[in-house]
Amino acid sequence: MLPLHVALLVARALLAAVFVVAGLAKLADRAGSRQAVIGFGLPAALAGPLAIVLPLAELATGAALLPAASAWWGAVAALALLLLFVAAISLNLTHGRRPACHCFGQLSSAPVGWPTLARNGVLAVIAGLIVWQGREDPGPSVVGWLRGLAPYQLVGLVSALVLLGVLVVQGLLLINLLRQNGRLLVRLETLEARLDTGAAPGPTEAPAAPEPGLPVGSPAPAFSLSGLHSEVLTLDYLRALGKPTMLVFSDPGCGPCQALLPEIARWQREHAEKLTVALISRGSLKANLAKSAEHGLQHVLLQQDREISEAYQEAGTPSAVLVRPDGMIGSPLAAGAEAIRAMVARSVGTPIPLPMAAPSSPAAIANGNSSSSNGAAAAPSPPTTATIRVGQRAPAVKLPDLGGRTITLAGLRGRKTLVLFWNPGCGFCQQMLDDLKAWEAHPPKDAPKLLVVSTGSAEENQAMGLRSPVLLDQGFSAGMAFGANGTPSAILIDSNGKIASELAVGAPAVLSLAGLQPGSAQQTTGSEAAAKLGEPAPPLRLPDLTGKTVDLSDFRGSNTLLLFWNPGCGFCQQMLDDLKAWEAHPPKDAPKLLVVS
């Protein structure tokens, strides 16, 4: 057993090394340290000062632990800091949050967990033992102890330290080598998948671009920001109601951002029951207050510079990302107004708007906002759906089911699977629901296993009463990976995990792919009931907005354009301005307009 004075010296040297390395690493990455402070739930206004004060305190603590005269006070400071870290980590873990630790700067920055808590607890026990030993005998001075060593002992100590350093360097190199091997294995799997589909990996093939933003399913960085009225708003507050949260990154100097503000305000009003929309903006309080009052915006949060944008890997405005109710990233980053509109449409259960035509004038193009300039570059193009082929390996799917368990598509191999892309708020989906339940109750011979990938909340999907597993895909990222851009749509995956069919779009095509024909209820509402040219128009008697009954026969004597409408439909909203312009200045001989909504 080591003598007590040697044990105390080793304990102090260990604590000093930990605090010095942690302090230097944090100072070398102050931006990461600021974000870590915000991630632990402290106000953004304190992030800058604490990112400097904390590492300086750690360096001072490490230095105080070495001389015998200040060792006890250094141990007290170390114990206080470690207990503070333990309390902060415990508080976040008990609230289900796992912010990035950033304990050793860029050397080690991973989400906190019970191992982090245990490590700090062990160090706190070591510091406590030194404090408990008392001020009179905290162990010998490091300098004095070194002076007391014989030459051969000093040589042995230096040799041991050099050997330890070599082992640490070799360990880091080994870890880096393993990471590189992992990347090589991923590339080899991609190459095998291409060879399986018969596609030659020629030099003209561009590698698939990674999805923008943080990976779907990773923890969303926590934040604590000031609102427009000095209130403090956090990510936990925004997702407290159990709905998906859409964070929209904006800037008062960005033209496309300003054009999107009226729509953001409308989304906040009309979709509050399904989606929380929050605006994370830069700029002065005065400028943001004016814009908020003009459009009636809610949940406007102010970042000091771009600290939250950088945490979410946002590179230009306007852009947006979905955060699931469980605090995980629910979608790739949507860059540009059209991609944001599509994200809203998918999240609230309306058809996805079609992309608008490319602007024809240079002025229309050059009015985006990048991270480096305002109004100097075009906004990034919205992400498009993937193109997949029969025989190609199915894209990886890793999503939570209705019970919160993570399910992967790879885990379903061994049996043919019908992947159905679904939305509980989609009328076409609801129309085929009874046929789908009947198919589940009495599946045809050799029927595939059904896997439903759905938007909406867990409660909405549970209410459908399907027996098959349902995975939640709030951002519709899995659907886009399979080439789907609407619901219902489906695709077959064979037992080896490869694409076995073209994408089926629409209820009849989906049911046909499942080996089931639509039921009578669907057939009566399908194409057979469509009106034919030259036939008398079906009778129509409905109340208008004042409650007065309107009869289609009242419009005889003039051509009438009968427009079937849905205020929550993205396609409808996209054409609303053109429709108003048409009403204000109708062409010559234009028909009368009757909207059935």
C-alpha positions in Angstrom: 0.0 0.0 0.0 1.3 3.5 -0.8 2.3 5.7 2.1 -0.4 8.3 2.9 1.8 11.3 1.9 2.6 9.7 -1.5 -1.1 8.9 -2.1 -2.1 12.5 -1.4 0.6 13.7 -3.7 -0.6 11.4 -6.5 -4.2 12.5 -5.9 -3.3 16.1 -6.2 -1.2 15.6 -9.3 -4.1 13.7 -10.9 -6.6 16.5 -10.1 -4.2 19.2 -11.2 -3.6 17.4 -14.6 -7.4 17.0 -15.2 -8.1 20.7 -14.4 -5.2 22.1 -16.4 -6.0 20.0 -19.5 -9.8 20.9 -19.2 -9.0 24.6 -18.7 -6.6 24.9 -21.7 -8.9 22.9 -23.9 -11.9 25.1 -23.1 -9.9 28.3 -23.7 -8.8 26.9 -27.1 -12.5 26.5 -28.1 -14.4 29.3 -26.6 -17.2 29.1 -29.1 -17.9 25.5 -28.1 -17.6 26.5 -24.4 -20.3 29.2 -24.9 -22.6 26.8 -26.6 -22.1 24.2 -23.8 -23.1 26.9 -21.2 -26.3 27.5 -23.1 -26.9 23.8 -23.5 -26.9 23.3 -19.8 -29.8 25.8 -19.5 -28.0 29.0 -18.4 -29.0 32.3 -20.0 -27.2 33.2 -23.3 -26.1 36.5 -21.7 -23.9 34.6 -19.3 -22.4 32.3 -21.9 -19.6 34.6 -23.0 -18.3 35.5 -19.6 -18.6 32.0 -18.2 -16.7 30.6 -21.3 -13.7 32.6 -20.0 -14.2 32.6 -16.2 -14.7 28.8 -15.9 -11.5 27.6 -17.7 -9.5 30.3 -15.9 -10.9 29.0 -12.6 -9.9 25.4 -13.6 -6.4 26.5 -14.5 -6.0 28.4 -11.1 -7.3 25.3 -9.3 -4.8 23.0 -11.1 -2.0 25.4 -10.3 -3.0 25.7 -6.6 -3.1 21.9 -6.1 0.7 21.4 -6.7 2.5 23.5 -4.0 1.9 22.3 -0.4 1.2 25.8 0.9 -1.9 26.2 -1.4 -2.8 22.5 -1.9 -5.7 22.4 0.6 -7.3 25.5 -0.9 -6.9 24.1 -4.4 -8.6 20.9 -3.2 -11.5 23.0 -1.8 -11.8 24.8 -5.1 -11.7 21.5 -7.0 -14.3 19.9 -4.8 -16.6 23.0 -5.3 -16.3 22.9 -9.0 -16.8 19.2 -9.3 -19.9 19.3 -7.1 -21.2 22.1 -9.3 -20.6 20.0 -12.4 -22.3 17.0 -10.7 -25.4 19.1 -9.8 -25.7 20.6 -13.3 -25.3 17.1 -15.0 -27.8 15.5 -12.6 -30.4 18.3 -13.2 -30.2 17.9 -16.9 -30.3 14.1 -16.9 -33.4 14.1 -14.6 -35.2 16.4 -17.1 -34.3 14.1 -20.0 -31.7 16.5 -21.5 -28.3 15.5 -22.6 -26.4 18.6 -23.6 -22.8 18.3 -24.9 -20.4 18.1 -22.0 -17.5 19.9 -23.6 -15.5 19.0 -20.5 -12.2 18.8 -22.4 -13.0 21.2 -25.3 -12.6 19.6 -28.7 -10.6 16.8 -27.2 -13.8 15.2 -25.8 -17.2 16.8 -26.4 -20.1 14.3 -26.2 -23.6 14.4 -24.7 -23.5 14.0 -20.9 -24.7 10.7 -19.4 -24.3 8.6 -16.3 -20.6 7.8 -17.1 -19.9 11.6 -17.1 -21.7 11.9 -13.8 -19.7 8.9 -12.4 -16.4 10.4 -13.6 -17.0 13.7 -11.9 -18.2 11.9 -8.8 -15.0 9.9 -8.5 -12.9 13.1 -8.9 -15.0 14.8 -6.3 -14.4 11.9 -3.8 -10.6 12.3 -4.4 -10.8 16.1 -3.8 -12.9 15.5 -0.7 -10.3 13.1 0.7 -7.6 15.8 0.4 -9.9 18.4 2.0 -10.7 15.9 4.8 -7.0 15.4 5.5 -6.9 19.0 6.6 -4.9 22.1 5.9 -2.0 21.0 8.1 -1.0 18.0 6.0 -2.3 17.9 2.4 0.8 16.0 1.4 4.3 17.0 0.3 5.0 19.7 -2.3 5.6 18.4 -5.8 8.7 20.4 -6.2 10.1 19.4 -2.8 9.2 15.8 -3.5 11.1 15.8 -6.8 14.1 17.4 -5.1 14.1 14.5 -2.6 14.3 11.8 -5.2 17.6 10.0 -5.9 19.0 10.4 -9.5 18.0 6.9 -10.5 14.4 7.5 -9.1 14.1 10.7 -11.0 15.2 9.0 -14.2 12.6 6.2 -13.5 9.9 8.8 -13.0 10.7 10.7 -16.2 10.8 7.4 -18.1 7.5 6.4 -16.7 5.9 9.7 -17.7 7.4 9.5 -21.2 6.0 6.0 -21.5 2.6 7.1 -20.3 2.7 9.9 -22.9 3.6 7.5 -25.7 0.7 5.2 -24.7 -1.7 8.1 -24.7 -0.6 9.2 -28.1 -0.8 5.7 -29.4 -4.3 5.3 -28.0 -5.4 8.5 -29.7 -3.9 7.4 -33.0 -5.6 4.0 -32.6 -9.0 5.7 -32.0 -8.4 7.9 -35.1 -7.5 4.8 -37.2 -10.6 3.0 -36.1 -12.7 6.0 -37.1 -11.0 6.0 -40.5 -11.6 2.3 -40.9 -15.3 2.9 -40.0 -15.6 5.5 -42.8 -13.9 3.1 -45.2 -16.4 0.3 -44.3 -19.3 2.7 -45.0 -17.8 3.5 -48.4 -17.3 -0.2 -49.1 -20.9 -1.0 -48.2 -22.0 1.8 -50.6 -19.8 0.4 -53.3 -21.3 -3.1 -52.8 -24.8 -1.7 -52.9 -24.0 -0.1 -56.3 -22.5 -3.3 -57.6 -25.6 -5.2 -56.4 -27.8 -2.9 -58.5 -25.5 -3.2 -61.5 -24.5 0.4 -61.4 -20.9 1.0 -62.3 -19.1 3.3 -59.9 -17.8 5.4 -62.7 -15.8 8.6 -62.2 -18.7 10.7 -63.3 -20.9 9.6 -60.4 -20.9 12.3 -57.7 -21.0 11.1 -54.1 -24.3 11.5 -52.3 -24.4 14.8 -50.4 -25.0 14.5 -46.7 -28.3 15.8 -45.4 -27.9 19.4 -44.2 -28.0 20.1 -40.4 -27.7 17.8 -37.5 -28.4 14.0 -38.0 -32.1 13.0 -37.6 -32.5 11.3 -34.3 -29.6 13.1 -32.5 -30.3 15.3 -29.4 -31.4 18.8 -30.3 -29.0 21.3 -28.7 -30.6 23.0 -25.7 -30.8 26.8 -25.5 -32.0 29.6 -23.3 -32.7 32.9 -25.1 -34.3 36.2 -24.4 -37.7 37.0 -26.0 -38.9 40.4 -27.1 -40.2 41.3 -23.7 -37.2 40.3 -21.6 -38.7 36.8 -21.0 -36.4 33.8 -21.0 -37.5 31.1 -23.5 -35.9 27.6 -23.6 -36.2 24.6 -25.9 -37.9 22.7 -23.1 -40.5 25.5 -22.8 -41.2 25.3 -26.6 -41.7 21.5 -26.6 -43.6 21.4 -23.2 -46.9 20.8 -24.9 -45.8 17.6 -26.4 -46.0 18.8 -30.0 -43.2 19.0 -32.7 -41.3 22.3 -32.6 -40.2 24.0 -35.8 -37.3 26.4 -35.3 -37.1 28.9 -38.1 -33.7 30.8 -38.4 -34.2 34.3 -39.6 -32.4 37.7 -39.9 -34.0 41.2 -40.1 -31.6 42.0 -43.0 -32.6 39.0 -45.1 -35.1 39.7 -47.9 -36.5 36.2 -48.2 -36.8 36.0 -44.4 -39.0 39.2 -44.3 -41.1 37.9 -47.1 -41.8 34.7 -45.1 -42.8 36.4 -41.9 -46.5 36.8 -42.7 -46.7 33.0 -43.4 -44.8 32.2 -40.2 -47.4 34.3 -38.3 -50.2 32.5 -40.0 -48.7 29.1 -39.3 -48.4 30.1 -35.6 -52.2 30.9 -35.5 -53.6 28.2 -37.7 -51.5 25.2 -36.7 -50.9 25.8 -33.0 -52.7 22.6 -32.1 -50.2 20.4 -34.2 -47.0 22.4 -34.4 -45.1 25.0 -32.3 -43.3 27.5 -34.6 -40.6 29.6 -33.1 -38.5 32.2 -34.8 -34.8 32.4 -33.8 -33.6 35.8 -35.1 -30.5 38.0 -35.0 -30.4 41.8 -35.0 -31.5 44.5 -32.6 -34.4 44.2 -30.2 -36.0 47.3 -31.8 -35.9 45.8 -35.3 -37.4 42.5 -34.2 -40.1 44.2 -32.1 -41.2 46.2 -35.1 -41.4 43.1 -37.3 -43.2 41.1 -34.6 -45.8 43.9 -34.1 -46.3 44.3 -37.8 -47.1 40.6 -38.5 -48.4 39.4 -35.0 -45.5 37.0 -34.5 -45.2 34.8 -31.3 -42.2 32.9 -29.9 -39.5 35.2 -31.2 -36.2 34.4 -29.7 -33.0 36.6 -30.0 -29.6 35.0 -30.3 -26.6 37.3 -29.7 -24.8 36.4 -32.9 -25.0 33.0 -34.5 -24.4 30.7 -31.5 -27.7 28.8 -31.9 -27.5 28.7 -35.7 -24.0 27.2 -35.4 -25.2 24.6 -32.8 -27.8 23.5 -35.3 -25.4 23.7 -38.3 -27.5 26.3 -40.0 -25.5 28.0 -42.8 -28.0 30.5 -44.3 -31.4 32.1 -43.7 -34.2 31.4 -44.0 -33.9 27.8 -42.8 -35.8 25.6 -40.4 -35.5 22.3 -38.5 -38.0 20.1 -36.7 -37.4 19.1 -33.1 -39.5 16.1 -32.0 -41.5 16.1 -28.7 -38.8 13.9 -27.1 -36.1 16.6 -27.8 -34.5 14.8 -30.8 -33.9 16.3 -34.2 -36.9 15.3 -36.4 -35.8 16.4 -39.9 -32.9 17.5 -42.0 -32.4 21.3 -42.2 -34.8 22.9 -44.6 -33.0 25.6 -46.5 -35.1 28.3 -48.3 -38.7 29.4 -48.1 -40.1 26.6 -50.4 -38.4 23.8 -48.3 -39.8 25.4 -45.1 -43.3 25.5 -46.6 -43.0 21.9 -47.5 -41.9 21.0 -44.0 -44.9 22.8 -42.5 -47.2 21.0 -44.9 -45.9 17.6 -44.0 -45.9 18.4 -40.3 -49.6 19.5 -40.1 -51.0 17.1 -42.6 -51.6 19.2 -45.7 -50.4 18.3 -49.2 -46.8 19.3 -49.9 -46.6 22.5 -52.0 -45.1 22.2 -55.4 -41.8 24.1 -55.9 -42.3 27.6 -57.4 -40.8 28.4 -60.7 -37.2 29.6 -60.7 -37.0 33.4 -60.7 -36.3 34.9 -64.1 -34.6 38.2 -63.0 -31.2 38.6 -61.4 -32.9 40.8 -58.8 -35.1 38.0 -57.8 -32.2 35.6 -57.5 -29.8 37.8 -55.6 -31.8 38.4 -52.5 -31.0 35.5 -50.2 -28.9 35.6 -47.0 -25.9 33.5 -46.3 -23.9 33.3 -43.0 -21.4 35.7 -44.4 -23.5 38.4 -46.1 -27.0 39.8 -46.2 -28.6 40.0 -49.6 -25.6 39.0 -51.5 -26.3 35.3 -52.3 -29.2 33.3 -53.4 -30.9 31.2 -50.7 -29.9 27.5 -50.8 -32.0 25.3 -52.9 -34.5 23.2 -51.0 -33.6 19.5 -50.6 -35.2 17.2 -53.2 -36.5 13.7 -52.8 -34.2 10.9 -53.6 -34.3 8.7 -56.8 -34.3 5.0 -56.1 -34.4 2.0 -58.4 -35.6 -1.6 -58.1 -32.7 -3.8 -56.9 -31.0 -1.0 -55.0 -30.4 -1.4 -51.3 -33.1 0.3 -49.3 -32.1 3.5 -47.5 -31.5 3.1 -43.8 -34.5 4.0 -41.6 -34.1 4.5 -37.9 -37.2 6.0 -36.3 -39.1 5.8 -33.0 -42.3 3.7 -32.8 -45.4 4.8 -30.9 -43.9 3.5 -27.7 -40.7 5.5 -28.1 -38.5 2.5 -29.0 -36.1 3.0 -32.0 -36.8 0.6 -34.9 -34.5 0.1 -37.9 -35.5 -1.2 -41.3 -32.5 -3.5 -41.2 -34.0 -5.3 -38.2 -37.0 -6.4 -40.4 -34.9 -8.3 -42.9 -35.8 -11.9 -43.5 -39.3 -11.1 -44.8 -40.8 -8.9 -47.5 -41.9 -5.6 -46.1 -44.4 -3.1 -47.4 -43.3 0.4 -46.3 -46.3 2.7 -46.2 -45.8 6.4 -46.0 -48.8 7.9 -44.1 -50.3 11.0 -42.6 -53.2 10.8 -40.2 -54.5 14.1 -41.4 -54.5 13.1 -45.1 -58.0 12.5 -46.5 -56.7 10.0 -49.1 -55.1 8.0 -46.2 -58.3 8.0 -44.2 -60.2 6.9 -47.2 -58.2 3.7 -47.5 -58.0 3.0 -43.7 -60.8 0.5 -43.5 -59.4 -1.5 -46.4 -56.0 -1.5 -44.7 -57.5 -2.8 -41.5 -59.3 -5.5 -43.4 -56.0 -6.4 -45.1 -54.3 -6.7 -41.7 -57.1 -8.9 -40.3 -57.1 -11.3 -43.3 -53.8 -10.8 -45.2 -53.6 -12.5 -48.6 -51.3 -15.5 -49.0 -47.6 -14.5 -49.1 -48.6 -10.9 -48.1 -45.7 -8.7 -47.1 -45.2 -7.4 -43.5 -46.6 -3.9 -43.2 -44.5 -1.1 -41.7 -46.2 2.3 -41.5 -44.0 5.4 -41.5 -46.2 8.3 -40.4 -46.2 12.0 -39.6 -48.4 13.4 -36.8 -48.4 12.7 -33.1 -48.3 9.3 -31.4 -51.9 9.9 -30.2 -53.2 10.6 -33.7 -51.6 7.4 -35.0 -52.8 5.2 -32.1 -56.3 6.4 -32.8 -56.2 4.8 -36.3 -56.2 1.4 -34.7 -53.7 -0.3 -37.0 -52.1 -3.5 -35.8 -48.9 -3.1 -37.8 -45.9 -1.2 -36.4 -46.0 2.6 -36.9 -42.9 4.7 -36.9 -43.0 8.5 -36.4 -41.3 10.6 -39.1 -42.2 14.2 -38.2 -40.0 15.7 -40.9 -40.9 13.1 -43.6 -37.2 12.6 -44.1 -37.6 8.8 -44.5 -40.3 9.3 -47.1 -38.0 11.7 -49.1 -35.1 9.2 -48.8 -37.4 6.6 -50.6 -38.4 9.1 -53.3 -41.9 9.8 -51.8 -43.2 13.4 -51.9 -46.7 12.8 -50.6 -49.1 10.4 -48.8 -50.3 7.7 -49.1 -47.5 6.1 -51.0 -45.7 2.8 -50.5 -42.8 0.6 -51.7 -41.9 -3.0 -51.3 -38.6 -4.1 -49.7 -37.5 -7.7 -50.2 -36.2 -10.1 -47.5 -32.6 -9.0 -48.3 -33.3 -5.3 -47.7 -33.4 -4.3 -51.4 -36.1 -2.3 -53.3 -38.5 -4.7 -54.8 -41.1 -2.4 -56.5 -41.5 1.1 -57.9 -43.0 3.6 -55.6 -46.8 3.3 -55.5 -48.6 6.7 -55.1 -52.3 7.0 -54.1 -54.6 4.6 -52.3 -55.5 2.3 -55.3 -51.9 1.9 -56.2 -50.8 1.2 -52.6 -53.6 -1.4 -52.0 -52.8 -3.0 -55.3 -49.1 -3.3 -54.3 -50.3 -5.0 -51.1 -52.3 -7.5 -53.1 -55.7 -6.0 -52.2 -58.2 -4.2 -54.4 -60.0 -1.2 -53.0 -63.3 -1.8 -51.2 -66.7 -0.7 -52.3 -66.6 2.4 -50.3 -63.5 3.6 -52.2 -64.9 2.5 -55.6 -68.0 4.7 -55.2 -65.8 7.7 -54.6 -63.2 6.9 -57.3 -63.0 7.8 -60.9 -66.3 6.0 -61.8 -68.2 8.7 -60.0 -66.5 11.5 -62.0 -68.7 13.8 -64.0 -68.5 13.4 -67.8 -68.2 16.2 -70.3 -71.7 17.2 -71.7 -73.7 15.6 -68.9 -75.9 17.7 -66.6 -73.9 19.0 -63.6 -74.7 17.1 -60.4 -77.1 19.1 -58.0 -75.3 21.2 -55.5 -77.0 23.0 -52.6 -74.7 24.3 -49.8 -74.6 27.1 -47.2 -72.3 30.1 -47.9 -70.3 31.9 -45.2 -73.4 33.8 -44.0 -75.5 30.6 -43.7 -77.6 31.3 -46.8 -78.2 28.3 -49.0 -76.7 28.6 -52.5 -77.8 26.4 -55.4 -75.6 25.7 -58.4 -78.7 26.1 -60.6 -78.7 29.8 -59.7 -75.6 30.2 -61.8 -77.2 29.1 -65.1 -76.8 31.5 -67.9 -73.1 32.0 -67.4 -70.0 29.8 -67.4 -69.1 28.9 -63.8 -65.7 27.7 -62.6 -66.4 25.3 -59.7 -63.3 25.3 -57.5 -62.9 22.6 -54.7 -60.9 24.1 -52.0 -59.3 23.4 -48.6 -57.8 26.4 -46.5 -55.3 24.0 -45.0 -54.0 22.7 -48.4 -50.5 23.8 -49.3 -51.3 23.7 -53.0 -54.4 25.9 -52.5 -52.4 28.4 -50.4 -49.7 28.5 -53.1 -52.2 29.8 -55.7 -54.2 32.1 -53.4 -52.4 35.3 -54.5 -52.8 34.5 -58.2 -56.5 33.8 -57.5 -57.0 37.1 -55.8 -55.3 38.9 -58.7 -57.5 37.0 -61.1 -60.6 38.2 -59.1 -59.4 41.8 -59.0 -58.7 41.9 -62.8 -60.6 39.0 -64.5 -59.8 38.3 -68.1 -62.4 39.1 -70.8 -65.2 36.4 -70.8 -63.8 34.9 -67.6 -66.3 32.5 -65.9 -67.9 33.2 -62.6 -66.0 31.6 -59.6 -67.8 29.4 -57.1 -65.6 28.0 -54.3 -66.6 24.9 -52.5 -64.4 24.7 -49.4 
